[in-house]
Structures are given as C-alpha cells and as structure tokens.
C-alpha cells in the first residue's frame, strides 16, 4: 500500500498472502490502507490470507473493507474475488 501510494498506483484491492499472523515495519497494514484511502480517494480493500489457520488478525476486523482469511483451500480465490467486487 505504501509502494502504491508513493508511486501513484491506483489499486482497488490489496491482497497479502502470509504464512503467519505478524507484520513488520513501522506501519500496520490497516493504517497503511487507511492512509492510502484518505490520500487517493479510492475505496480500496485489503484481504489478508494466512496460509495457516490461526486466531490472529492482520487486517482490522472492525473495518468492513478488510478481510482476514485463515487457511487456504479451493474456495479462497472465489472468496477473495467476491470480496474485491463488493459482493
């Protein structure tokens, strides 16, 4: 999200695929998304797919434009696509 913002790239959905439920750096993903949305005016969404199922969250579960997915199976690509489309 910071990369897209710094370079003026228009994105409607960011997807993060990770093997754990952690983040690194000085900006949490939900903060980066909020900043991107505020500065661009684009109602971008964030999907975080944890390839292993855990109880932790990277996205902010209280924000409807963010989705955490725990685990991965053949339904996940459709789930991500539907979420990106606002369905």
PyMOL Python script that loads the backbone (N, CA, C, O; Angstrom):
from pymol import cmd

cmd.read_pdbstr("""\
ATOM      1  N   UNK A   1       0.825  -1.178   0.000  1.00  0.00           N
ATOM      2  CA  UNK A   1       0.000   0.000   0.000  1.00  0.00           C
ATOM      3  C   UNK A   1       0.871   1.244   0.000  1.00  0.00           C
ATOM      4  O   UNK A   1       0.583   2.219  -0.694  1.00  0.00           O
ATOM      5  N   UNK A   2       1.938   1.201   0.784  1.00  0.00           N
ATOM      6  CA  UNK A   2       2.863   2.339   0.781  1.00  0.00           C
ATOM      7  C   UNK A   2       3.516   2.478  -0.588  1.00  0.00           C
ATOM      8  O   UNK A   2       3.671   3.592  -1.088  1.00  0.00           O
ATOM      9  N   UNK A   3       3.897   1.369  -1.194  1.00  0.00           N
ATOM     10  CA  UNK A   3       4.515   1.381  -2.527  1.00  0.00           C
ATOM     11  C   UNK A   3       3.553   2.011  -3.537  1.00  0.00           C
ATOM     12  O   UNK A   3       3.951   2.878  -4.315  1.00  0.00           O
ATOM     13  N   UNK A   4       2.305   1.585  -3.526  1.00  0.00           N
ATOM     14  CA  UNK A   4       1.309   2.121  -4.452  1.00  0.00           C
ATOM     15  C   UNK A   4       1.095   3.611  -4.210  1.00  0.00           C
ATOM     16  O   UNK A   4       0.998   4.385  -5.162  1.00  0.00           O
ATOM     17  N   UNK A   5       1.023   4.010  -2.972  1.00  0.00           N
ATOM     18  CA  UNK A   5       0.823   5.420  -2.638  1.00  0.00           C
ATOM     19  C   UNK A   5       2.018   6.254  -3.074  1.00  0.00           C
ATOM     20  O   UNK A   5       1.848   7.320  -3.665  1.00  0.00           O
ATOM     21  N   UNK A   6       3.213   5.784  -2.792  1.00  0.00           N
ATOM     22  CA  UNK A   6       4.432   6.517  -3.154  1.00  0.00           C
ATOM     23  C   UNK A   6       4.579   6.689  -4.663  1.00  0.00           C
ATOM     24  O   UNK A   6       5.168   7.670  -5.117  1.00  0.00           O
ATOM     25  N   UNK A   7       4.052   5.753  -5.440  1.00  0.00           N
ATOM     26  CA  UNK A   7       4.233   5.773  -6.891  1.00  0.00           C
ATOM     27  C   UNK A   7       2.972   6.156  -7.661  1.00  0.00           C
ATOM     28  O   UNK A   7       2.960   6.125  -8.891  1.00  0.00           O
ATOM     29  N   UNK A   8       1.922   6.514  -6.944  1.00  0.00           N
ATOM     30  CA  UNK A   8       0.694   6.944  -7.607  1.00  0.00           C
ATOM     31  C   UNK A   8      -0.034   5.837  -8.336  1.00  0.00           C
ATOM     32  O   UNK A   8      -0.714   6.090  -9.331  1.00  0.00           O
ATOM     33  N   UNK A   9       0.099   4.610  -7.855  1.00  0.00           N
ATOM     34  CA  UNK A   9      -0.553   3.465  -8.483  1.00  0.00           C
ATOM     35  C   UNK A   9      -1.971   3.326  -7.924  1.00  0.00           C
ATOM     36  O   UNK A   9      -2.166   3.286  -6.709  1.00  0.00           O
ATOM     37  N   UNK A  10      -2.955   3.252  -8.823  1.00  0.00           N
ATOM     38  CA  UNK A  10      -4.344   3.110  -8.403  1.00  0.00           C
ATOM     39  C   UNK A  10      -4.671   1.637  -8.205  1.00  0.00           C
ATOM     40  O   UNK A  10      -4.550   0.836  -9.133  1.00  0.00           O
ATOM     41  N   UNK A  11      -5.084   1.285  -6.999  1.00  0.00           N
ATOM     42  CA  UNK A  11      -5.389  -0.100  -6.639  1.00  0.00           C
ATOM     43  C   UNK A  11      -6.749  -0.131  -5.970  1.00  0.00           C
ATOM     44  O   UNK A  11      -7.054   0.712  -5.127  1.00  0.00           O
ATOM     45  N   UNK A  12      -7.572  -1.112  -6.350  1.00  0.00           N
ATOM     46  CA  UNK A  12      -8.867  -1.226  -5.678  1.00  0.00           C
ATOM     47  C   UNK A  12      -8.878  -2.307  -4.605  1.00  0.00           C
ATOM     48  O   UNK A  12      -9.684  -2.239  -3.677  1.00  0.00           O
ATOM     49  N   UNK A  13      -7.998  -3.307  -4.710  1.00  0.00           N
ATOM     50  CA  UNK A  13      -7.902  -4.345  -3.676  1.00  0.00           C
ATOM     51  C   UNK A  13      -6.456  -4.776  -3.523  1.00  0.00           C
ATOM     52  O   UNK A  13      -5.791  -5.144  -4.492  1.00  0.00           O
ATOM     53  N   UNK A  14      -5.988  -4.722  -2.295  1.00  0.00           N
ATOM     54  CA  UNK A  14      -4.664  -5.234  -1.950  1.00  0.00           C
ATOM     55  C   UNK A  14      -4.846  -6.616  -1.348  1.00  0.00           C
ATOM     56  O   UNK A  14      -5.760  -6.824  -0.550  1.00  0.00           O
ATOM     57  N   UNK A  15      -4.001  -7.559  -1.710  1.00  0.00           N
ATOM     58  CA  UNK A  15      -4.058  -8.904  -1.145  1.00  0.00           C
ATOM     59  C   UNK A  15      -2.683  -9.247  -0.586  1.00  0.00           C
ATOM     60  O   UNK A  15      -1.663  -9.093  -1.257  1.00  0.00           O
ATOM     61  N   UNK A  16      -2.681  -9.713   0.654  1.00  0.00           N
ATOM     62  CA  UNK A  16      -1.458 -10.133   1.328  1.00  0.00           C
ATOM     63  C   UNK A  16      -1.602 -11.617   1.632  1.00  0.00           C
ATOM     64  O   UNK A  16      -2.574 -12.039   2.258  1.00  0.00           O
ATOM     65  N   UNK A  17      -0.639 -12.400   1.192  1.00  0.00           N
ATOM     66  CA  UNK A  17      -0.609 -13.829   1.492  1.00  0.00           C
ATOM     67  C   UNK A  17       0.582 -14.057   2.406  1.00  0.00           C
ATOM     68  O   UNK A  17       1.703 -13.673   2.075  1.00  0.00           O
ATOM     69  N   UNK A  18       0.346 -14.680   3.554  1.00  0.00           N
ATOM     70  CA  UNK A  18       1.403 -14.843   4.539  1.00  0.00           C
ATOM     71  C   UNK A  18       1.340 -16.225   5.172  1.00  0.00           C
ATOM     72  O   UNK A  18       0.291 -16.868   5.172  1.00  0.00           O
ATOM     73  N   UNK A  19       2.461 -16.673   5.706  1.00  0.00           N
ATOM     74  CA  UNK A  19       2.496 -17.962   6.398  1.00  0.00           C
ATOM     75  C   UNK A  19       2.380 -17.788   7.905  1.00  0.00           C
ATOM     76  O   UNK A  19       2.508 -18.752   8.660  1.00  0.00           O
ATOM     77  N   UNK A  20       2.139 -16.563   8.334  1.00  0.00           N
ATOM     78  CA  UNK A  20       2.000 -16.313   9.769  1.00  0.00           C
ATOM     79  C   UNK A  20       1.108 -15.102   9.987  1.00  0.00           C
ATOM     80  O   UNK A  20       0.665 -14.473   9.026  1.00  0.00           O
ATOM     81  N   UNK A  21       0.849 -14.780  11.218  1.00  0.00           N
ATOM     82  CA  UNK A  21      -0.045 -13.671  11.547  1.00  0.00           C
ATOM     83  C   UNK A  21       0.730 -12.538  12.200  1.00  0.00           C
ATOM     84  O   UNK A  21       0.398 -12.098  13.301  1.00  0.00           O
ATOM     85  N   UNK A  22       1.741 -12.081  11.530  1.00  0.00           N
ATOM     86  CA  UNK A  22       2.542 -10.998  12.074  1.00  0.00           C
ATOM     87  C   UNK A  22       2.784  -9.957  10.994  1.00  0.00           C
ATOM     88  O   UNK A  22       2.473 -10.170   9.823  1.00  0.00           O
ATOM     89  N   UNK A  23       3.320  -8.875  11.392  1.00  0.00           N
ATOM     90  CA  UNK A  23       3.687  -7.826  10.451  1.00  0.00           C
ATOM     91  C   UNK A  23       4.984  -7.215  10.918  1.00  0.00           C
ATOM     92  O   UNK A  23       5.340  -7.297  12.093  1.00  0.00           O
ATOM     93  N   UNK A  24       5.685  -6.603   9.989  1.00  0.00           N
ATOM     94  CA  UNK A  24       6.963  -5.985  10.311  1.00  0.00           C
ATOM     95  C   UNK A  24       6.967  -4.563   9.779  1.00  0.00           C
ATOM     96  O   UNK A  24       6.233  -4.233   8.847  1.00  0.00           O
ATOM     97  N   UNK A  25       7.783  -3.745  10.368  1.00  0.00           N
ATOM     98  CA  UNK A  25       7.881  -2.363   9.911  1.00  0.00           C
ATOM     99  C   UNK A  25       7.212  -1.411  10.868  1.00  0.00           C
ATOM    100  O   UNK A  25       6.783  -1.791  11.957  1.00  0.00           O
ATOM    101  N   UNK A  26       7.129  -0.161  10.440  1.00  0.00           N
ATOM    102  CA  UNK A  26       6.589   0.857  11.339  1.00  0.00           C
ATOM    103  C   UNK A  26       5.154   1.245  11.034  1.00  0.00           C
ATOM    104  O   UNK A  26       4.612   2.149  11.670  1.00  0.00           O
ATOM    105  N   UNK A  27       4.525   0.577  10.067  1.00  0.00           N
ATOM    106  CA  UNK A  27       3.131   0.867   9.731  1.00  0.00           C
ATOM    107  C   UNK A  27       2.347  -0.432   9.678  1.00  0.00           C
ATOM    108  O   UNK A  27       2.704  -1.345   8.933  1.00  0.00           O
ATOM    109  N   UNK A  28       1.291  -0.521  10.456  1.00  0.00           N
ATOM    110  CA  UNK A  28       0.432  -1.692  10.435  1.00  0.00           C
ATOM    111  C   UNK A  28      -0.389  -1.667   9.147  1.00  0.00           C
ATOM    112  O   UNK A  28      -0.745  -0.583   8.686  1.00  0.00           O
ATOM    113  N   UNK A  29      -0.705  -2.820   8.546  1.00  0.00           N
ATOM    114  CA  UNK A  29      -1.460  -2.840   7.290  1.00  0.00           C
ATOM    115  C   UNK A  29      -2.772  -2.055   7.325  1.00  0.00           C
ATOM    116  O   UNK A  29      -3.113  -1.393   6.345  1.00  0.00           O
ATOM    117  N   UNK A  30      -3.510  -2.115   8.429  1.00  0.00           N
ATOM    118  CA  UNK A  30      -4.772  -1.362   8.429  1.00  0.00           C
ATOM    119  C   UNK A  30      -4.514   0.143   8.432  1.00  0.00           C
ATOM    120  O   UNK A  30      -5.326   0.900   7.901  1.00  0.00           O
ATOM    121  N   UNK A  31      -3.409   0.592   9.015  1.00  0.00           N
ATOM    122  CA  UNK A  31      -3.050   2.009   8.963  1.00  0.00           C
ATOM    123  C   UNK A  31      -2.639   2.407   7.547  1.00  0.00           C
ATOM    124  O   UNK A  31      -3.004   3.479   7.064  1.00  0.00           O
ATOM    125  N   UNK A  32      -1.879   1.537   6.891  1.00  0.00           N
ATOM    126  CA  UNK A  32      -1.441   1.816   5.521  1.00  0.00           C
ATOM    127  C   UNK A  32      -2.638   1.905   4.581  1.00  0.00           C
ATOM    128  O   UNK A  32      -2.677   2.768   3.703  1.00  0.00           O
ATOM    129  N   UNK A  33      -3.612   1.016   4.763  1.00  0.00           N
ATOM    130  CA  UNK A  33      -4.806   1.068   3.926  1.00  0.00           C
ATOM    131  C   UNK A  33      -5.576   2.351   4.175  1.00  0.00           C
ATOM    132  O   UNK A  33      -6.009   3.003   3.225  1.00  0.00           O
ATOM    133  N   UNK A  34      -5.752   2.716   5.408  1.00  0.00           N
ATOM    134  CA  UNK A  34      -6.484   3.946   5.731  1.00  0.00           C
ATOM    135  C   UNK A  34      -5.790   5.160   5.094  1.00  0.00           C
ATOM    136  O   UNK A  34      -6.450   6.022   4.515  1.00  0.00           O
ATOM    137  N   UNK A  35      -4.465   5.220   5.204  1.00  0.00           N
ATOM    138  CA  UNK A  35      -3.711   6.321   4.609  1.00  0.00           C
ATOM    139  C   UNK A  35      -3.884   6.327   3.085  1.00  0.00           C
ATOM    140  O   UNK A  35      -4.092   7.384   2.490  1.00  0.00           O
ATOM    141  N   UNK A  36      -3.797   5.155   2.456  1.00  0.00           N
ATOM    142  CA  UNK A  36      -3.971   5.061   1.010  1.00  0.00           C
ATOM    143  C   UNK A  36      -5.357   5.571   0.610  1.00  0.00           C
ATOM    144  O   UNK A  36      -5.486   6.361  -0.325  1.00  0.00           O
ATOM    145  N   UNK A  37      -6.377   5.122   1.312  1.00  0.00           N
ATOM    146  CA  UNK A  37      -7.748   5.534   1.015  1.00  0.00           C
ATOM    147  C   UNK A  37      -7.926   7.045   1.193  1.00  0.00           C
ATOM    148  O   UNK A  37      -8.533   7.708   0.352  1.00  0.00           O
ATOM    149  N   UNK A  38      -7.393   7.578   2.290  1.00  0.00           N
ATOM    150  CA  UNK A  38      -7.529   9.012   2.570  1.00  0.00           C
ATOM    151  C   UNK A  38      -6.840   9.873   1.516  1.00  0.00           C
ATOM    152  O   UNK A  38      -7.384  10.892   1.088  1.00  0.00           O
ATOM    153  N   UNK A  39      -5.659   9.469   1.105  1.00  0.00           N
ATOM    154  CA  UNK A  39      -4.871  10.298   0.182  1.00  0.00           C
ATOM    155  C   UNK A  39      -5.290  10.157  -1.275  1.00  0.00           C
ATOM    156  O   UNK A  39      -5.122  11.095  -2.054  1.00  0.00           O
ATOM    157  N   UNK A  40      -5.833   8.999  -1.658  1.00  0.00           N
ATOM    158  CA  UNK A  40      -6.194   8.795  -3.063  1.00  0.00           C
ATOM    159  C   UNK A  40      -7.678   8.990  -3.333  1.00  0.00           C
ATOM    160  O   UNK A  40      -8.071   9.279  -4.463  1.00  0.00           O
ATOM    161  N   UNK A  41      -8.501   8.836  -2.313  1.00  0.00           N
ATOM    162  CA  UNK A  41      -9.942   8.878  -2.518  1.00  0.00           C
ATOM    163  C   UNK A  41     -10.498   7.583  -3.081  1.00  0.00           C
ATOM    164  O   UNK A  41     -11.686   7.499  -3.392  1.00  0.00           O
ATOM    165  N   UNK A  42      -9.648   6.572  -3.216  1.00  0.00           N
ATOM    166  CA  UNK A  42     -10.071   5.263  -3.728  1.00  0.00           C
ATOM    167  C   UNK A  42     -10.536   4.410  -2.547  1.00  0.00           C
ATOM    168  O   UNK A  42      -9.826   4.293  -1.549  1.00  0.00           O
ATOM    169  N   UNK A  43     -11.713   3.821  -2.656  1.00  0.00           N
ATOM    170  CA  UNK A  43     -12.238   2.963  -1.586  1.00  0.00           C
ATOM    171  C   UNK A  43     -11.611   1.574  -1.683  1.00  0.00           C
ATOM    172  O   UNK A  43     -12.303   0.577  -1.888  1.00  0.00           O
ATOM    173  N   UNK A  44     -10.292   1.530  -1.531  1.00  0.00           N
ATOM    174  CA  UNK A  44      -9.552   0.271  -1.663  1.00  0.00           C
ATOM    175  C   UNK A  44      -9.890  -0.671  -0.516  1.00  0.00           C
ATOM    176  O   UNK A  44     -10.295  -0.250   0.567  1.00  0.00           O
ATOM    177  N   UNK A  45      -9.713  -1.941  -0.786  1.00  0.00           N
ATOM    178  CA  UNK A  45      -9.957  -3.002   0.186  1.00  0.00           C
ATOM    179  C   UNK A  45      -8.657  -3.737   0.463  1.00  0.00           C
ATOM    180  O   UNK A  45      -7.695  -3.643  -0.299  1.00  0.00           O
ATOM    181  N   UNK A  46      -8.648  -4.471   1.569  1.00  0.00           N
ATOM    182  CA  UNK A  46      -7.485  -5.274   1.942  1.00  0.00           C
ATOM    183  C   UNK A  46      -7.935  -6.675   2.305  1.00  0.00           C
ATOM    184  O   UNK A  46      -8.839  -6.853   3.122  1.00  0.00           O
ATOM    185  N   UNK A  47      -7.308  -7.667   1.699  1.00  0.00           N
ATOM    186  CA  UNK A  47      -7.533  -9.069   2.037  1.00  0.00           C
ATOM    187  C   UNK A  47      -6.201  -9.620   2.543  1.00  0.00           C
ATOM    188  O   UNK A  47      -5.172  -9.485   1.880  1.00  0.00           O
ATOM    189  N   UNK A  48      -6.230 -10.235   3.709  1.00  0.00           N
ATOM    190  CA  UNK A  48      -5.044 -10.887   4.252  1.00  0.00           C
ATOM    191  C   UNK A  48      -5.354 -12.373   4.368  1.00  0.00           C
ATOM    192  O   UNK A  48      -6.263 -12.767   5.098  1.00  0.00           O
ATOM    193  N   UNK A  49      -4.595 -13.196   3.646  1.00  0.00           N
ATOM    194  CA  UNK A  49      -4.800 -14.636   3.664  1.00  0.00           C
ATOM    195  C   UNK A  49      -3.643 -15.268   4.426  1.00  0.00           C
ATOM    196  O   UNK A  49      -2.503 -15.279   3.962  1.00  0.00           O
ATOM    197  N   UNK A  50      -3.964 -15.798   5.614  1.00  0.00           N
ATOM    198  CA  UNK A  50      -2.986 -16.553   6.381  1.00  0.00           C
ATOM    199  C   UNK A  50      -3.016 -17.987   5.898  1.00  0.00           C
ATOM    200  O   UNK A  50      -4.028 -18.673   6.045  1.00  0.00           O
ATOM    201  N   UNK A  51      -1.939 -18.438   5.333  1.00  0.00           N
ATOM    202  CA  UNK A  51      -1.915 -19.779   4.748  1.00  0.00           C
ATOM    203  C   UNK A  51      -2.050 -20.877   5.804  1.00  0.00           C
ATOM    204  O   UNK A  51      -2.375 -22.019   5.477  1.00  0.00           O
ATOM    205  N   UNK A  52      -1.804 -20.537   7.048  1.00  0.00           N
ATOM    206  CA  UNK A  52      -2.067 -21.458   8.155  1.00  0.00           C
ATOM    207  C   UNK A  52      -3.139 -20.821   9.026  1.00  0.00           C
ATOM    208  O   UNK A  52      -3.123 -19.611   9.252  1.00  0.00           O
ATOM    209  N   UNK A  53      -4.050 -21.616   9.505  1.00  0.00           N
ATOM    210  CA  UNK A  53      -5.164 -21.098  10.289  1.00  0.00           C
ATOM    211  C   UNK A  53      -4.719 -20.778  11.709  1.00  0.00           C
ATOM    212  O   UNK A  53      -4.271 -21.654  12.449  1.00  0.00           O
ATOM    213  N   UNK A  54      -4.852 -19.499  12.076  1.00  0.00           N
ATOM    214  CA  UNK A  54      -4.560 -19.059  13.439  1.00  0.00           C
ATOM    215  C   UNK A  54      -5.668 -18.112  13.882  1.00  0.00           C
ATOM    216  O   UNK A  54      -6.520 -17.726  13.083  1.00  0.00           O
ATOM    217  N   UNK A  55      -5.651 -17.747  15.140  1.00  0.00           N
ATOM    218  CA  UNK A  55      -6.667 -16.846  15.673  1.00  0.00           C
ATOM    219  C   UNK A  55      -6.243 -15.382  15.580  1.00  0.00           C
ATOM    220  O   UNK A  55      -7.006 -14.508  15.990  1.00  0.00           O
ATOM    221  N   UNK A  56      -5.084 -15.093  15.070  1.00  0.00           N
ATOM    222  CA  UNK A  56      -4.582 -13.727  14.986  1.00  0.00           C
ATOM    223  C   UNK A  56      -5.139 -13.011  13.767  1.00  0.00           C
ATOM    224  O   UNK A  56      -5.617 -13.643  12.825  1.00  0.00           O
ATOM    225  N   UNK A  57      -5.073 -11.692  13.797  1.00  0.00           N
ATOM    226  CA  UNK A  57      -5.585 -10.881  12.712  1.00  0.00           C
ATOM    227  C   UNK A  57      -4.548  -9.843  12.306  1.00  0.00           C
ATOM    228  O   UNK A  57      -3.896  -9.239  13.158  1.00  0.00           O
ATOM    229  N   UNK A  58      -4.400  -9.641  11.011  1.00  0.00           N
ATOM    230  CA  UNK A  58      -3.551  -8.573  10.499  1.00  0.00           C
ATOM    231  C   UNK A  58      -4.432  -7.414  10.051  1.00  0.00           C
ATOM    232  O   UNK A  58      -4.130  -6.255  10.336  1.00  0.00           O
ATOM    233  N   UNK A  59      -5.506  -7.718   9.358  1.00  0.00           N
ATOM    234  CA  UNK A  59      -6.472  -6.692   8.977  1.00  0.00           C
ATOM    235  C   UNK A  59      -7.242  -6.287  10.239  1.00  0.00           C
ATOM    236  O   UNK A  59      -7.251  -7.014  11.233  1.00  0.00           O
ATOM    237  N   UNK A  60      -7.878  -5.134  10.185  1.00  0.00           N
ATOM    238  CA  UNK A  60      -8.697  -4.692  11.307  1.00  0.00           C
ATOM    239  C   UNK A  60     -10.081  -5.314  11.147  1.00  0.00           C
ATOM    240  O   UNK A  60     -10.811  -4.938  10.230  1.00  0.00           O
ATOM    241  N   UNK A  61     -10.463  -6.251  12.011  1.00  0.00           N
ATOM    242  CA  UNK A  61     -11.739  -6.959  11.840  1.00  0.00           C
ATOM    243  C   UNK A  61     -12.969  -6.075  12.015  1.00  0.00           C
ATOM    244  O   UNK A  61     -14.083  -6.513  11.724  1.00  0.00           O
ATOM    245  N   UNK A  62     -12.793  -4.851  12.479  1.00  0.00           N
ATOM    246  CA  UNK A  62     -13.935  -3.955  12.651  1.00  0.00           C
ATOM    247  C   UNK A  62     -14.191  -3.096  11.415  1.00  0.00           C
ATOM    248  O   UNK A  62     -15.168  -2.348  11.375  1.00  0.00           O
ATOM    249  N   UNK A  63     -13.333  -3.194  10.415  1.00  0.00           N
ATOM    250  CA  UNK A  63     -13.463  -2.384   9.202  1.00  0.00           C
ATOM    251  C   UNK A  63     -13.998  -3.263   8.072  1.00  0.00           C
ATOM    252  O   UNK A  63     -13.353  -4.245   7.704  1.00  0.00           O
ATOM    253  N   UNK A  64     -15.168  -2.929   7.514  1.00  0.00           N
ATOM    254  CA  UNK A  64     -15.780  -3.794   6.508  1.00  0.00           C
ATOM    255  C   UNK A  64     -14.986  -3.920   5.205  1.00  0.00           C
ATOM    256  O   UNK A  64     -15.223  -4.851   4.435  1.00  0.00           O
ATOM    257  N   UNK A  65     -14.059  -3.013   4.946  1.00  0.00           N
ATOM    258  CA  UNK A  65     -13.255  -3.076   3.729  1.00  0.00           C
ATOM    259  C   UNK A  65     -12.010  -3.942   3.905  1.00  0.00           C
ATOM    260  O   UNK A  65     -11.151  -3.977   3.023  1.00  0.00           O
ATOM    261  N   UNK A  66     -11.904  -4.639   5.035  1.00  0.00           N
ATOM    262  CA  UNK A  66     -10.764  -5.513   5.291  1.00  0.00           C
ATOM    263  C   UNK A  66     -11.266  -6.904   5.632  1.00  0.00           C
ATOM    264  O   UNK A  66     -12.271  -7.068   6.323  1.00  0.00           O
ATOM    265  N   UNK A  67     -10.548  -7.906   5.134  1.00  0.00           N
ATOM    266  CA  UNK A  67     -10.954  -9.291   5.349  1.00  0.00           C
ATOM    267  C   UNK A  67      -9.742 -10.126   5.720  1.00  0.00           C
ATOM    268  O   UNK A  67      -8.729 -10.104   5.021  1.00  0.00           O
ATOM    269  N   UNK A  68      -9.843 -10.855   6.811  1.00  0.00           N
ATOM    270  CA  UNK A  68      -8.840 -11.857   7.185  1.00  0.00           C
ATOM    271  C   UNK A  68      -9.370 -13.219   6.779  1.00  0.00           C
ATOM    272  O   UNK A  68     -10.533 -13.540   7.023  1.00  0.00           O
ATOM    273  N   UNK A  69      -8.510 -14.019   6.158  1.00  0.00           N
ATOM    274  CA  UNK A  69      -8.846 -15.392   5.800  1.00  0.00           C
ATOM    275  C   UNK A  69      -7.837 -16.290   6.495  1.00  0.00           C
ATOM    276  O   UNK A  69      -6.630 -16.090   6.354  1.00  0.00           O
ATOM    277  N   UNK A  70      -8.313 -17.270   7.238  1.00  0.00           N
ATOM    278  CA  UNK A  70      -7.424 -18.203   7.944  1.00  0.00           C
ATOM    279  C   UNK A  70      -7.447 -19.545   7.238  1.00  0.00           C
ATOM    280  O   UNK A  70      -8.482 -20.208   7.180  1.00  0.00           O
ATOM    281  N   UNK A  71      -6.305 -19.942   6.704  1.00  0.00           N
ATOM    282  CA  UNK A  71      -6.210 -21.189   5.962  1.00  0.00           C
ATOM    283  C   UNK A  71      -6.474 -20.960   4.489  1.00  0.00           C
ATOM    284  O   UNK A  71      -6.893 -19.875   4.088  1.00  0.00           O
ATOM    285  N   UNK A  72      -6.233 -21.974   3.690  1.00  0.00           N
ATOM    286  CA  UNK A  72      -6.381 -21.831   2.246  1.00  0.00           C
ATOM    287  C   UNK A  72      -6.899 -23.139   1.662  1.00  0.00           C
ATOM    288  O   UNK A  72      -6.348 -24.212   1.908  1.00  0.00           O
ATOM    289  N   UNK A  73      -7.965 -23.024   0.887  1.00  0.00           N
ATOM    290  CA  UNK A  73      -8.464 -24.167   0.130  1.00  0.00           C
ATOM    291  C   UNK A  73      -8.991 -23.657  -1.206  1.00  0.00           C
ATOM    292  O   UNK A  73      -8.774 -22.495  -1.547  1.00  0.00           O
ATOM    293  N   UNK A  74      -9.677 -24.502  -1.965  1.00  0.00           N
ATOM    294  CA  UNK A  74     -10.095 -24.111  -3.305  1.00  0.00           C
ATOM    295  C   UNK A  74     -11.196 -23.049  -3.325  1.00  0.00           C
ATOM    296  O   UNK A  74     -11.507 -22.520  -4.392  1.00  0.00           O
ATOM    297  N   UNK A  75     -11.790 -22.725  -2.181  1.00  0.00           N
ATOM    298  CA  UNK A  75     -12.824 -21.692  -2.114  1.00  0.00           C
ATOM    299  C   UNK A  75     -12.235 -20.284  -1.960  1.00  0.00           C
ATOM    300  O   UNK A  75     -12.920 -19.296  -2.222  1.00  0.00           O
ATOM    301  N   UNK A  76     -10.996 -20.193  -1.545  1.00  0.00           N
ATOM    302  CA  UNK A  76     -10.404 -18.883  -1.230  1.00  0.00           C
ATOM    303  C   UNK A  76     -10.314 -17.963  -2.450  1.00  0.00           C
ATOM    304  O   UNK A  76     -10.663 -16.790  -2.316  1.00  0.00           O
ATOM    305  N   UNK A  77      -9.877 -18.406  -3.616  1.00  0.00           N
ATOM    306  CA  UNK A  77      -9.824 -17.471  -4.750  1.00  0.00           C
ATOM    307  C   UNK A  77     -11.183 -16.833  -5.065  1.00  0.00           C
ATOM    308  O   UNK A  77     -11.248 -15.638  -5.352  1.00  0.00           O
ATOM    309  N   UNK A  78     -12.249 -17.604  -5.015  1.00  0.00           N
ATOM    310  CA  UNK A  78     -13.586 -17.057  -5.254  1.00  0.00           C
ATOM    311  C   UNK A  78     -13.982 -16.103  -4.145  1.00  0.00           C
ATOM    312  O   UNK A  78     -14.577 -15.059  -4.410  1.00  0.00           O
ATOM    313  N   UNK A  79     -13.661 -16.445  -2.909  1.00  0.00           N
ATOM    314  CA  UNK A  79     -13.950 -15.573  -1.773  1.00  0.00           C
ATOM    315  C   UNK A  79     -13.251 -14.225  -1.940  1.00  0.00           C
ATOM    316  O   UNK A  79     -13.871 -13.179  -1.750  1.00  0.00           O
ATOM    317  N   UNK A  80     -11.980 -14.242  -2.290  1.00  0.00           N
ATOM    318  CA  UNK A  80     -11.211 -13.019  -2.481  1.00  0.00           C
ATOM    319  C   UNK A  80     -11.798 -12.193  -3.638  1.00  0.00           C
ATOM    320  O   UNK A  80     -11.949 -10.977  -3.521  1.00  0.00           O
ATOM    321  N   UNK A  81     -12.121 -12.849  -4.736  1.00  0.00           N
ATOM    322  CA  UNK A  81     -12.703 -12.154  -5.889  1.00  0.00           C
ATOM    323  C   UNK A  81     -14.029 -11.507  -5.536  1.00  0.00           C
ATOM    324  O   UNK A  81     -14.264 -10.346  -5.873  1.00  0.00           O
ATOM    325  N   UNK A  82     -14.897 -12.245  -4.860  1.00  0.00           N
ATOM    326  CA  UNK A  82     -16.198 -11.699  -4.456  1.00  0.00           C
ATOM    327  C   UNK A  82     -16.033 -10.519  -3.509  1.00  0.00           C
ATOM    328  O   UNK A  82     -16.737  -9.517  -3.640  1.00  0.00           O
ATOM    329  N   UNK A  83     -15.115 -10.624  -2.561  1.00  0.00           N
ATOM    330  CA  UNK A  83     -14.868  -9.521  -1.632  1.00  0.00           C
ATOM    331  C   UNK A  83     -14.361  -8.293  -2.384  1.00  0.00           C
ATOM    332  O   UNK A  83     -14.801  -7.175  -2.115  1.00  0.00           O
ATOM    333  N   UNK A  84     -13.443  -8.495  -3.319  1.00  0.00           N
ATOM    334  CA  UNK A  84     -12.892  -7.386  -4.100  1.00  0.00           C
ATOM    335  C   UNK A  84     -13.992  -6.688  -4.914  1.00  0.00           C
ATOM    336  O   UNK A  84     -13.936  -5.478  -5.136  1.00  0.00           O
ATOM    337  N   UNK A  85     -14.973  -7.452  -5.347  1.00  0.00           N
ATOM    338  CA  UNK A  85     -16.087  -6.893  -6.117  1.00  0.00           C
ATOM    339  C   UNK A  85     -17.171  -6.287  -5.239  1.00  0.00           C
ATOM    340  O   UNK A  85     -18.130  -5.703  -5.743  1.00  0.00           O
ATOM    341  N   UNK A  86     -17.020  -6.426  -3.924  1.00  0.00           N
ATOM    342  CA  UNK A  86     -18.023  -5.878  -3.008  1.00  0.00           C
ATOM    343  C   UNK A  86     -19.242  -6.744  -2.836  1.00  0.00           C
ATOM    344  O   UNK A  86     -20.291  -6.267  -2.401  1.00  0.00           O
ATOM    345  N   UNK A  87     -19.119  -8.023  -3.174  1.00  0.00           N
ATOM    346  CA  UNK A  87     -20.266  -8.944  -3.049  1.00  0.00           C
ATOM    347  C   UNK A  87     -20.340  -9.559  -1.671  1.00  0.00           C
ATOM    348  O   UNK A  87     -21.240 -10.353  -1.397  1.00  0.00           O
TER     349      UNK A  87
END
""", "prot")
cmd.dss("prot")
cmd.show_as("cartoon", "prot")
cmd.util.cbc("prot")
cmd.orient("prot")
